[in-house]
Amino acid sequence: VTFLRQILGTQSCAPVNSKPDLSHHIKATSGKHYLCGYCAAFTNIAVTFPIQKVLFRQQLYGLKTKDAVHQLQKDGIRNLYRGILPPLMQKTTTLALMFGLYEDFSSLLHSHTSAPELLTRSVAAVLAGTTEALLTPFERVQTLLQDYKYHDKFTNTYQAFKVLKNYGMREYYRGLVPILLRNGPSNALFFGLRGPIKQCLPEATSYSAHLVNDFICGGLLGAMLGFLFFPMNVVKARMQSQIGGEFQSFSKVFVKIWLERDRNLIHLFRGAHLNYHRSVLSWGIINATYEFLLKLL
């Protein structure tokens, strides 16, 4: 409102052909989306990291929930938050890019094309997700630090990055294909369905009600997308748990896992129920925090 008043106020004493300088406002608005995404990710990681470790062990070894929890108990409380730095660095940056680039790409495509808004926003979401994949090395190192096989090999994030350096830059991006197959489509569905789902919820009449609606909306979407793309993360975990050696294709690794788990779909989705509950909490926190900060700023 203040911005509009400034424009209207300056127009009355400005020449007829002059235009208000919107560049600063656009940059500030764009920066706000990046900041809100960053803070939302930080809050989420701090709360849900132990759950993510249980889920990771299930994805990698096909363990039952109680066995994965028991494995973490044996590791000890000292190792509970081991490996949190890579996801903290990766997720905060990833979600800052996810929300910020989505808005930037949407504005860019909208101003330079005459395509329908649904198409431009879908393309913007896919582009944002693809750009996020540049941060794959952080996911790669997180996988190694969470795998108990490497507890004696790596003591911290820096050492893991240093060891991978000996294998060349390509080693940092092992598992890139499933990440690309996951990021683009999931972003498009998230941004495309977020609005319609919120409209189906009871109308919010207070800040707390808006917060609850945003949590429910984000949680439902996160759970649905997490379940839908769960096999991608299973393949990614298997690919990224390897250091050196052959770079196997996505299809080859998927078939290998499928055969190991007796060609049973339920075994392939082992851990999906925990991922569902984690996603409800995780994406509920992310969406509610993001929308709250967006209104606050």
C-alpha positions in Angstrom: 0.0 0.0 0.0 2.8 2.4 0.9 4.5 1.6 -2.4 1.3 2.4 -4.4 0.9 5.7 -2.4 4.5 6.6 -3.3 3.8 6.0 -7.0 0.6 7.9 -6.9 2.2 10.8 -4.9 5.1 11.1 -7.3 3.0 10.9 -10.4 1.1 14.1 -9.5 4.2 16.2 -9.7 6.2 14.3 -12.3 6.2 14.8 -16.0 3.4 12.9 -17.9 5.9 10.6 -19.7 7.9 9.7 -16.7 7.7 6.2 -15.1 8.3 5.2 -11.5 11.5 3.2 -11.0 10.3 -0.3 -10.0 13.6 -2.1 -10.2 14.5 -1.6 -6.5 11.0 -2.8 -5.4 11.2 -5.9 -7.7 14.6 -6.8 -6.4 13.5 -6.4 -2.8 10.4 -8.5 -3.4 12.4 -11.2 -5.1 15.0 -11.3 -2.3 12.2 -11.7 0.2 11.2 -15.1 -1.3 14.8 -16.3 -1.1 15.1 -15.3 2.5 11.8 -16.8 3.5 12.7 -20.1 1.8 16.1 -20.2 3.6 14.6 -19.7 7.0 11.8 -22.2 6.4 14.4 -24.9 5.5 16.6 -24.1 8.5 13.6 -24.6 10.9 12.6 -27.8 9.2 16.0 -29.4 9.2 16.6 -28.6 12.9 13.3 -30.4 13.8 13.2 -33.4 11.5 16.8 -34.5 11.0 16.6 -37.6 13.3 13.6 -38.8 11.5 15.4 -38.4 8.2 18.2 -40.6 9.4 15.9 -43.4 10.3 14.3 -43.1 6.8 17.7 -43.0 5.1 18.7 -46.3 6.7 15.4 -47.9 5.6 15.9 -46.7 2.0 19.5 -47.9 1.8 19.2 -51.3 3.6 15.5 -52.1 3.4 15.2 -52.2 7.2 12.0 -52.2 9.2 11.4 -49.0 11.2 12.2 -50.6 14.6 15.5 -52.1 13.2 16.5 -48.7 11.7 15.8 -47.0 15.1 17.7 -49.7 16.9 20.7 -49.1 14.6 20.7 -45.4 15.4 20.5 -46.2 19.1 23.6 -48.4 18.8 25.3 -45.5 17.0 24.7 -43.4 20.2 23.4 -39.9 20.8 26.8 -38.4 19.8 26.1 -39.6 16.2 22.4 -38.7 16.1 23.1 -35.3 14.4 26.1 -36.5 12.5 25.8 -35.4 8.9 23.5 -32.4 9.6 25.8 -29.8 8.1 25.5 -30.9 4.5 21.6 -31.0 4.5 21.6 -27.7 6.5 23.8 -26.1 3.9 22.1 -27.9 1.0 18.4 -27.6 2.1 18.6 -24.0 3.1 20.2 -23.0 -0.2 17.9 -25.4 -2.2 14.7 -24.1 -0.7 15.9 -20.5 -1.0 16.5 -21.2 -4.7 13.2 -23.2 -5.1 11.0 -20.4 -3.9 13.1 -17.5 -5.1 13.9 -18.8 -8.6 10.3 -20.0 -9.0 9.1 -16.4 -8.5 11.9 -15.0 -10.7 11.4 -17.4 -13.6 7.6 -17.0 -13.4 8.0 -13.2 -13.7 10.6 -13.5 -16.5 8.5 -16.0 -18.5 5.3 -14.0 -17.9 6.8 -10.8 -19.2 8.5 -12.3 -22.3 5.9 -14.8 -23.5 2.2 -14.9 -24.1 1.8 -18.5 -23.0 -1.0 -19.4 -20.5 0.0 -18.7 -16.8 -0.4 -22.4 -15.9 2.3 -23.3 -18.5 4.7 -20.5 -17.6 4.5 -21.3 -13.9 4.9 -25.1 -14.5 8.0 -24.3 -16.7 9.3 -21.9 -14.0 8.9 -24.7 -11.3 10.8 -27.2 -13.5 13.6 -24.8 -14.2 13.9 -23.9 -10.5 14.1 -27.6 -9.6 16.7 -28.3 -12.3 18.8 -25.4 -11.0 18.6 -26.9 -7.5 20.4 -30.0 -8.8 23.6 -28.0 -8.9 23.8 -28.6 -5.1 23.9 -32.4 -5.5 27.4 -32.6 -3.9 25.8 -31.7 -0.5 23.2 -34.5 -0.9 26.1 -36.8 -1.9 28.1 -36.1 1.2 25.0 -36.3 3.4 24.4 -39.9 2.2 28.0 -40.9 3.0 27.9 -39.4 6.5 24.6 -41.0 7.3 25.8 -44.5 6.2 27.2 -46.4 9.2 29.7 -48.1 6.9 31.6 -44.8 6.6 31.6 -43.8 10.3 35.3 -44.7 10.7 36.2 -43.3 7.3 34.8 -39.8 7.6 34.7 -37.7 10.8 33.1 -34.6 9.3 31.7 -32.9 6.2 35.1 -31.3 5.1 36.9 -34.7 5.2 34.1 -36.3 3.1 34.4 -33.6 0.5 38.2 -33.9 0.5 38.1 -37.7 -0.1 35.6 -37.3 -3.0 37.9 -34.8 -4.6 40.5 -37.5 -5.2 37.9 -39.2 -7.6 37.3 -36.1 -9.7 34.4 -33.7 -10.0 32.1 -36.3 -11.5 32.1 -38.2 -8.2 30.4 -35.3 -6.4 27.4 -35.6 -8.8 26.9 -39.4 -8.5 23.1 -39.9 -8.4 22.3 -36.7 -10.4 19.8 -38.4 -12.7 17.3 -39.5 -10.0 17.6 -36.0 -8.4 16.7 -34.4 -11.8 13.8 -36.8 -12.3 12.6 -35.9 -8.8 13.1 -32.1 -8.5 11.5 -30.8 -11.7 8.2 -32.7 -11.7 7.8 -32.4 -7.9 8.3 -28.7 -8.0 5.7 -28.3 -10.8 3.2 -30.3 -8.8 3.9 -28.5 -5.5 3.5 -25.0 -6.9 0.6 -26.0 -9.1 -1.5 -27.6 -6.4 -0.6 -25.5 -3.4 -3.2 -22.8 -4.3 -6.1 -25.1 -5.2 -5.6 -27.3 -2.0 -5.6 -24.2 0.2 -8.8 -23.0 -1.4 -10.5 -26.3 -0.4 -9.7 -25.7 3.3 -12.0 -23.8 5.6 -11.6 -20.0 5.2 -9.1 -18.6 7.6 -10.1 -15.5 9.5 -7.0 -15.0 11.7 -3.2 -15.3 11.5 -3.3 -18.6 13.5 -5.9 -20.0 11.2 -3.8 -19.1 8.1 -0.8 -20.7 9.8 -2.8 -23.9 10.3 -4.1 -23.9 6.7 -0.6 -23.4 5.3 0.7 -26.2 7.5 -2.0 -28.6 6.3 -1.6 -27.6 2.7 2.2 -28.0 2.7 2.0 -31.2 4.7 -0.6 -32.9 2.4 1.4 -31.9 -0.7 4.7 -33.0 0.8 3.4 -36.3 1.9 1.8 -37.0 -1.5 4.9 -36.0 -3.5 7.2 -37.8 -1.1 5.3 -41.0 -1.6 5.0 -40.5 -5.4 8.8 -40.0 -5.8 9.9 -42.3 -3.1 11.5 -44.9 -5.5 13.7 -42.0 -6.9 15.1 -41.5 -3.5 15.7 -45.2 -3.0 17.8 -45.3 -6.2 19.6 -42.1 -5.3 20.6 -43.4 -1.9 22.0 -46.6 -3.4 23.9 -44.8 -6.1 25.3 -42.2 -3.7 26.4 -44.8 -1.1 29.1 -45.9 -3.5 32.6 -44.3 -3.7 34.6 -44.8 -6.9 34.0 -47.6 -9.4 31.5 -47.8 -12.2 28.9 -45.1 -12.7 25.8 -47.3 -13.2 22.7 -46.0 -15.0 19.5 -45.2 -13.2 17.7 -48.1 -14.8 20.4 -50.6 -14.0 20.5 -49.6 -10.3 16.7 -49.7 -10.1 16.5 -53.2 -11.6 19.2 -54.4 -9.2 17.2 -53.1 -6.2 14.0 -54.5 -7.6 15.6 -58.0 -7.8 17.2 -57.7 -4.4 13.8 -56.9 -2.8 12.2 -60.0 -4.4 10.3 -57.9 -7.1 8.0 -56.9 -4.3 6.5 -53.3 -4.6 5.9 -53.2 -0.8 9.6 -53.9 -0.2 10.6 -51.2 -2.7 8.5 -48.8 -0.7 9.9 -49.9 2.6 10.2 -46.7 4.7 7.6 -44.9 2.7 5.1 -44.8 5.6 7.8 -43.0 7.8 8.6 -40.8 4.9 4.9 -39.9 4.6 4.7 -38.9 8.3 8.0 -37.0 8.1 6.9 -35.2 4.9 3.6 -34.1 6.6 5.7 -32.6 9.4 8.5 -31.3 7.3 6.6 -29.7 4.4 4.0 -28.5 6.9 6.7 -26.6 8.7 8.3 -25.3 5.5 5.1 -24.0 3.9 3.7 -22.5 7.2 7.1 -20.9 8.0 7.5 -19.6 4.5 4.0 -18.1 4.3 4.3 -16.6 7.8 7.6 -14.9 7.1 6.4 -13.7 3.7 3.5 -11.9 5.4 5.7 -10.7 8.1 8.2 -9.1 5.7 
